[in-house]
Amino acid sequence: MRRDIQAAAAGAIAAAAWIAAEPAVRRLAGGTHRELRLISGLVAPDRGGNGLGLAVHVANGAVFGWAFSRLGGYGIGRAVLAAQAENAILWPGMAVADRLHPDVRSGAWPKLLTDRGTLVQEIGGHLVFGVVLGALAPRPS
């Protein structure tokens, strides 16, 4: 039980680190979107804000950290690979975001699925997440 809590906490902290690093990652990647707005705009387009986006992002990170640990994951290399695999698996979902997200529909953001800056930004965010998760996640007993 203690290991599960440590793994979930590691995932939550890693998700928060992603958000803290996002301005730098966005500049380096040439991306235009904000992760918290991406999430909140999909979850509750009319009522969602940064608080909702952060809550969902950190909760997702906690679940990812728990699942990573439960599946025997540990270490930075494995965590980065797992985070990038998740990114690749979920990437086609950007087509749904392109159809539903208010910032894409309004033209404030480019089509996310085909925007190179968005792809590089997401790879960078998942890299930060993986490094922090791998550094903090408990090793198997």
TAUR-V485413 format. One record per residue. N is the residue number from 1. RES is the residue in one letter. PSI is psi in whole degrees, 0 to 359 (999 if undefined). Layout:
n:res:psi
N:RES:PSI
N:RES:PSI
//
This chain:
n:res:psi
1:M:317
2:R:319
3:R:321
4:D:317
5:I:318
6:Q:318
7:A:317
8:A:319
9:A:319
10:A:318
11:G:320
12:A:317
13:I:319
14:A:321
15:A:320
16:A:323
17:A:321
18:W:311
19:I:321
20:A:324
21:A:349
22:E:317
23:P:318
24:A:317
25:V:317
26:R:316
27:R:313
28:L:324
29:A:340
30:G:24
31:G:167
32:T:345
33:H:165
34:R:129
35:E:316
36:L:322
37:R:324
38:L:312
39:I:308
40:S:326
41:G:335
42:L:324
43:V:314
44:A:79
45:P:324
46:D:338
47:R:350
48:G:139
49:G:191
50:N:326
51:G:315
52:L:314
53:G:318
54:L:317
55:A:314
56:V:318
57:H:315
58:V:320
59:A:317
60:N:318
61:G:320
62:A:316
63:V:318
64:F:314
65:G:317
66:W:312
67:A:319
68:F:313
69:S:315
70:R:328
71:L:8
72:G:9
73:G:145
74:Y:160
75:G:155
76:I:314
77:G:313
78:R:323
79:A:320
80:V:315
81:L:318
82:A:317
83:A:319
84:Q:326
85:A:317
86:E:318
87:N:314
88:A:320
89:I:320
90:L:347
91:W:318
92:P:339
93:G:343
94:M:336
95:A:324
96:V:315
97:A:320
98:D:327
99:R:331
100:L:329
101:H:130
102:P:328
103:D:332
104:V:315
105:R:326
106:S:347
107:G:1
108:A:328
109:W:153
110:P:171
111:K:120
112:L:321
113:L:323
114:T:4
115:D:119
116:R:318
117:G:321
118:T:316
119:L:312
120:V:321
121:Q:317
122:E:322
123:I:316
124:G:317
125:G:318
126:H:329
127:L:312
128:V:313
129:F:311
130:G:319
131:V:313
132:V:316
133:L:312
134:G:326
135:A:329
136:L:336
137:A:141
138:P:146
139:R:152
140:P:150
141:S:999
//
